[in-house]
Amino acid sequence: MSEQATEGQRRVWTMGDYPVIARHLMPISVETVDFVGVRAGHRVLDVGVGTGNAAIEAARRGAEVTGVDLTPAQIELARARCTSEGVKVDLRVGDAQALEVPDATFDVVLSVMGVIFAPNHGWAVAELARVCRPTGTVAVTAWAGGGWSSRWRSRTAHLVPPPPPGSPAPDEWGELDEVVRRFATAGLDATVEERPFDFRFPSVEDGMEVFLGAAGPFVAFMETASALGRGEEARAELRAAMEESNQADDGTCVLPAPYLLAVAHP
């Protein structure tokens, strides 16, 4: 990753209030850790550890856990959270595309909505494969196509310039066959399934405030749109996307956000 791209990613993931988003995403981490059967004695690596969702769940099960994240601010948040929850995790600043750990070190290598933001997916997947033991498991989650955010992106694509070449393309991880292919190029045999997930808020307005105030990519998007004089239009499009996607009929807000769970073995 170029230094410019690195700094861009670090900036995005220090914007907003990511712990708020992490609390919403916690069920995905719990499901992933449960599905791959993390247990006492396992050595586990969480790539893109964020505030520690998956790492903490793995540590609670008695695993020896290492967490890596590109953003120092996220590592500090994860460290404070691990302390408050009484678990031990070895937390390090690092790049998913060039992990500073030896080959074949971990029984389980996880990345919950993390490695999908690496600009070079080939390098990132190769690293996941490299650090996994021959008898180990690699598990990655990615947002599937067709969720509420697909509607948001289609409604707002015209408001800001496209990202520069080499930028992360997390949406490309949303196709099942593409995920299988990416793992295969790294010598991993993957099984991928789509799983349901919903964002839940007391109202559409509450949901908007969470995304616009806490989610780094949304905060960055709105910053760009506002600089172009399109902030109000972007906010209106977000409201429309959420209202059109809302599956609740009781005044609350339920936004479908299916995800893919890919589990692979060397």
C-alpha positions as a printed Julia matrix, in Angstrom:
266×3 Matrix{Float64}:
   0.0     0.0    0.0
   1.36    3.45  -0.88
   1.97    5.85   1.97
  -0.77    8.11   0.61
  -3.28    5.25   0.57
  -2.15    4.16   4.02
  -2.7     7.59   5.49
  -6.05    7.86   3.72
  -7.25    4.63   5.33
  -5.98    5.64   8.74
  -7.8     8.94   8.45
 -11.12    7.36   7.46
 -11.03    4.92  10.37
 -10.3     7.65  12.89
 -13.29    9.71  11.74
 -16.58    9.46  13.59
 -17.04    7.2   16.61
 -16.24    3.67  15.48
 -17.03    1.97  18.82
 -20.68    2.82  18.17
 -20.57    0.95  14.86
 -18.61   -1.91  16.43
 -21.4    -2.48  18.95
 -23.89   -2.91  16.1
 -21.56   -5.36  14.35
 -20.81   -7.5   17.41
 -23.25  -10.31  16.46
 -21.28  -10.95  13.25
 -18.05  -11.43  15.2
 -19.74  -13.76  17.68
 -21.22  -15.86  14.87
 -17.88  -16.05  13.07
 -15.87  -17.06  16.13
 -18.51  -19.66  17.02
 -18.7   -21.03  13.48
 -14.96  -21.7   13.17
 -14.88  -23.34  16.59
 -12.29  -21.21  18.36
 -11.34  -22.9   21.62
  -8.75  -22.94  24.37
  -5.28  -23.69  23.03
  -5.87  -22.13  19.62
  -3.57  -19.41  18.39
  -5.81  -16.82  16.69
  -4.99  -13.8   14.53
  -7.63  -11.1   14.02
  -6.72   -8.94  11.0
  -8.38   -5.54  11.02
  -9.11   -5.92  14.71
 -10.89   -2.57  15.04
 -12.04   -2.12  18.62
 -11.61   -5.83  19.3
 -14.95   -7.54  18.65
 -13.69  -10.86  17.27
 -10.42  -10.82  19.21
 -12.21  -10.43  22.53
 -14.67  -13.21  21.69
 -11.78  -15.53  20.81
  -9.9   -14.62  24.01
 -13.02  -15.34  26.1
 -12.91  -18.88  24.75
  -9.36  -19.34  26.02
  -7.48  -18.78  22.77
  -4.12  -17.0   22.55
  -5.06  -14.0   20.41
  -3.15  -11.45  18.35
  -4.93   -8.47  16.81
  -3.56   -6.31  13.99
  -4.96   -3.04  12.66
  -3.64   -0.38  10.32
  -4.92    2.44  12.52
  -3.12    3.24  15.79
  -6.26    4.88  17.17
  -8.19    1.63  16.74
  -5.46   -0.32  18.51
  -5.67    2.06  21.46
  -9.46    1.67  21.59
  -9.11   -2.12  21.43
  -6.46   -2.09  24.16
  -8.69   -0.09  26.5
 -11.63   -2.37  25.78
  -9.62   -5.54  26.4
  -8.52   -4.12  29.73
 -12.07   -3.24  30.74
 -13.34   -6.69  29.75
 -10.51   -8.54  31.45
  -9.06  -10.36  28.45
  -5.51  -10.5   27.12
  -4.89   -9.8   23.43
  -1.54   -9.0   21.81
  -2.46   -5.85  19.84
  -0.23   -4.47  17.1
  -0.31   -1.8   14.4
   0.18   -3.54  11.07
  -0.83   -3.82   7.43
  -3.03   -6.71   6.29
  -1.06   -6.76   3.03
   2.28   -7.32   4.81
   1.73   -8.99   8.18
   4.79   -8.94  10.41
   4.34  -12.47  11.74
   6.11  -15.72  10.78
   4.72  -18.27   8.35
   2.27  -20.92   9.59
   1.84  -19.36  13.03
  -1.92  -19.43  13.68
  -4.61  -22.08  13.98
  -7.34  -19.56  13.09
  -6.95  -16.39  11.04
 -10.0   -14.11  11.17
 -10.97  -10.86   9.51
 -14.45   -9.53  10.23
 -15.2    -6.66   7.83
 -11.52   -5.79   7.91
  -9.34   -7.23   5.15
 -12.02   -6.29   2.6
 -10.71   -2.72   2.86
  -7.16   -3.66   1.81
  -6.48   -2.01  -1.59
  -4.65   -5.07  -2.96
  -6.86   -8.05  -2.22
  -4.36  -10.49  -3.71
  -1.62   -9.5   -1.3
  -4.01   -9.52   1.63
  -5.41  -13.0    0.95
  -1.91  -14.34   0.33
  -0.91  -13.05   3.75
  -3.88  -14.71   5.43
  -2.86  -17.98   3.81
   0.83  -17.54   4.67
   0.34  -17.1    8.4
  -2.22  -19.92   8.75
  -0.98  -23.34   9.81
  -1.45  -26.21   7.3
  -4.2   -27.65   9.51
  -5.71  -24.24  10.28
  -8.7   -22.16   9.22
  -9.07  -18.77   7.57
 -12.38  -16.93   7.96
 -13.37  -13.62   6.35
 -16.66  -11.75   6.35
 -17.73   -9.24   3.7
 -20.89   -7.3    2.98
 -23.01   -9.09   0.38
 -24.65   -7.28  -2.48
 -28.28   -6.33  -2.17
 -28.22   -4.82   1.3
 -29.5    -1.38   2.15
 -26.09    0.21   1.54
 -26.21   -0.87  -2.11
 -29.24    1.4   -2.5
 -27.43    4.21  -0.7
 -24.4     3.93  -2.99
 -26.5     3.83  -6.15
 -28.38    6.95  -5.06
 -25.24    8.93  -4.2
 -22.66    7.81  -6.77
 -23.23   10.97  -8.81
 -22.57   13.32  -5.9
 -18.8    12.88  -5.47
 -15.93   11.94  -7.79
 -15.04    8.24  -7.98
 -12.19    7.1   -5.72
  -8.71    7.21  -7.26
  -7.17    4.05  -8.76
  -5.78    1.75  -6.12
  -8.38    2.67  -3.51
 -10.04   -0.07  -1.45
 -13.0    -1.75  -3.18
 -14.83   -3.63  -0.42
 -17.95   -4.12  -2.55
 -15.98   -6.46  -4.84
 -15.92   -8.93  -1.94
 -19.72   -9.16  -2.08
 -19.93  -11.81  -4.82
 -19.75  -15.42  -3.66
 -17.94  -16.78  -6.71
 -15.42  -13.94  -6.61
 -14.58  -14.67  -2.99
 -14.0   -18.35  -3.79
 -11.74  -17.34  -6.67
  -9.71  -14.96  -4.52
  -9.05  -17.63  -1.93
  -8.18  -20.19  -4.6
  -5.46  -17.93  -6.0
  -3.82  -18.09  -2.57
  -4.09  -21.88  -2.42
  -7.09  -21.9   -0.08
 -10.21  -24.0   -0.57
 -13.12  -21.81   0.54
 -16.75  -22.42   1.35
 -18.86  -19.26   1.26
 -22.39  -18.71   2.48
 -24.62  -15.67   2.73
 -25.98  -14.88   6.17
 -28.67  -12.42   7.26
 -27.94   -9.36   9.35
 -29.94   -6.22  10.15
 -29.0    -2.82  11.46
 -31.66   -1.84  13.99
 -32.46    1.68  15.2
 -35.34    3.34  17.08
 -36.12    5.37  13.94
 -34.76    6.31  10.53
 -33.55    9.59  12.02
 -31.62    7.74  14.73
 -30.06    5.5   12.1
 -28.99    8.48  10.04
 -27.34   10.08  13.04
 -25.43    6.89  13.82
 -24.07    6.49  10.3
 -23.34   10.18   9.76
 -21.81   10.66  13.18
 -20.05    7.36  13.86
 -19.2     5.48  10.63
 -15.91    6.7    9.17
 -16.72    6.02   5.49
 -20.03    7.88   5.81
 -18.39   10.78   7.64
 -15.71   10.99   4.94
 -18.33   10.84   2.18
 -20.33   13.64   3.72
 -17.2    15.72   4.18
 -16.45   15.43   0.47
 -20.07   16.05  -0.56
 -20.29   19.11   1.68
 -17.06   20.51   0.26
 -18.68   20.27  -3.18
 -21.84   22.01  -1.96
 -23.85   18.77  -2.05
 -24.09   17.95   1.62
 -27.83   18.52   1.94
 -28.52   16.49  -1.18
 -26.38   13.65   0.15
 -28.24   13.71   3.46
 -31.57   13.63   1.64
 -30.45   10.67  -0.46
 -29.34    8.82   2.67
 -32.74    9.36   4.24
 -34.47    8.14   1.07
 -32.28    5.03   0.87
 -33.0     4.17   4.48
 -36.74    4.8    4.18
 -36.95    2.67   1.02
 -34.96   -0.15   2.63
 -36.62   -0.07   6.03
 -38.36   -3.37   6.78
 -40.04   -2.23  10.01
 -43.67   -1.21  10.11
 -43.78    0.04  13.7
 -41.92    3.32  13.37
 -38.52    1.81  14.07
 -35.83    1.19  11.45
 -34.58   -2.24  10.35
 -32.07   -2.16   7.52
 -31.13   -5.47   5.85
 -27.38   -5.91   5.5
 -26.62   -9.52   4.5
 -23.02  -10.63   4.65
 -20.84  -13.39   3.3
 -18.94  -15.72   5.6
 -16.02  -17.38   3.83
 -14.23  -20.22   5.61
 -11.14  -21.63   3.96
  -8.45  -24.21   4.55
  -4.99  -24.69   3.03
